[in-house]
Amino acid sequence: MDIRRRNNIQITGRPDGPTVVLAHGFGCDQNMWRLTVPALAEHYRVVLFDYVGSGGSDLSAWEETRYSVLSGYAQDVVDVCEELDLRHAVFVGHSVSAMAGVLAAHAAPERIGALVMVAPSPCYIDSDGYRGGFSAEDIDELLASLESNYLGWSATMAPVIMGNPERPELGEELTNSFCATDPDIARVFARTTFLTDSRDDLKTVTAPTLVLECAQDVIAPREVGAYVHAAIPGSTLVTLPATGHCPQLSAPEATNTAILDFLRSLR
């Protein structure tokens, strides 16, 4: 299989520099990183890709069985790393991709040497002693709304997820990204995203890890960032002066600075 075409792999930056892999979240594609790439490309080799079913990926390669579990997305990450023969790359995952990166790093530790988790959440549902931000009933309603009218759900939820109502163009961009995703594929990815409980997987992380949380994020509240940080020994937690769940778009300078500071610390 042509992994480069399947996952729409794009490579930029310094060919001889350390490699940074950027991975998008639910309903998005690699274009979400367009404000981060220039900041990294001067000193690093930057690899972008789309999960199968997203963006410019080969939609014919999508299989519901594989992508109804988070390990399917993690396998995409491993496949990309193996195709490019990456060694000790830094994996930057946004939202659900942060946890896909955890699984990928555990499966192929020689490929991924460090993790940057941007607005991560290992579990979105509240339970005893844990605040994920949503009740089980909230998630059931969210998924029911998405499955009954995906385009309507996208138009309503994307601005909420993005935050920054004073900058409506950001919400519109995320809405357009959601709406560009095949509804049947989006339904499967949404269930995988919002119903997976990956808290135990955090215990497997041994690589240097940066956890980036936003000061205000309705999808991943700060209690989640604190939980992820506490669960990964030696991790670094940075609270960005950002609102919403997509700081790489809403606060790119702060996001890029935090990532670059972490990358420099690995040298």
Salt bridges, closest charged atoms under 4 A:
ASP16 OD1 - ARG14 NE 3.22
GLU42 OE2 - HIS43 NE2 3.84
ASP58 OD2 - ARG5 NH2 3.40
ASP76 OD1 - ARG6 NH2 3.33
ASP76 OD1 - ARG66 NH2 2.73
ASP79 OD2 - ARG6 NH2 3.00
ASP79 OD2 - ARG66 NH2 3.24
GLU83 OE2 - ARG4 NE 3.35
ASP85 OD1 - ARG87 NH2 3.35
ASP85 OD1 - ARG111 NH1 2.76
GLU110 OE2 - ARG111 NE 3.84
GLU147 OE2 - ARG191 NH1 2.89
GLU173 OE2 - ARG34 NH1 2.52
ASP184 OD1 - ARG187 NH1 2.45
ASP197 OD2 - ARG199 NH2 2.71
ASP200 OD1 - LYS203 NZ 3.48
GLU213 OE2 - ARG222 NE 3.20
ASP217 OD2 - HIS245 ND1 2.75
GLU223 OE1 - ARG131 NH1 2.88
ASP261 OD1 - ARG264 NH1 3.07
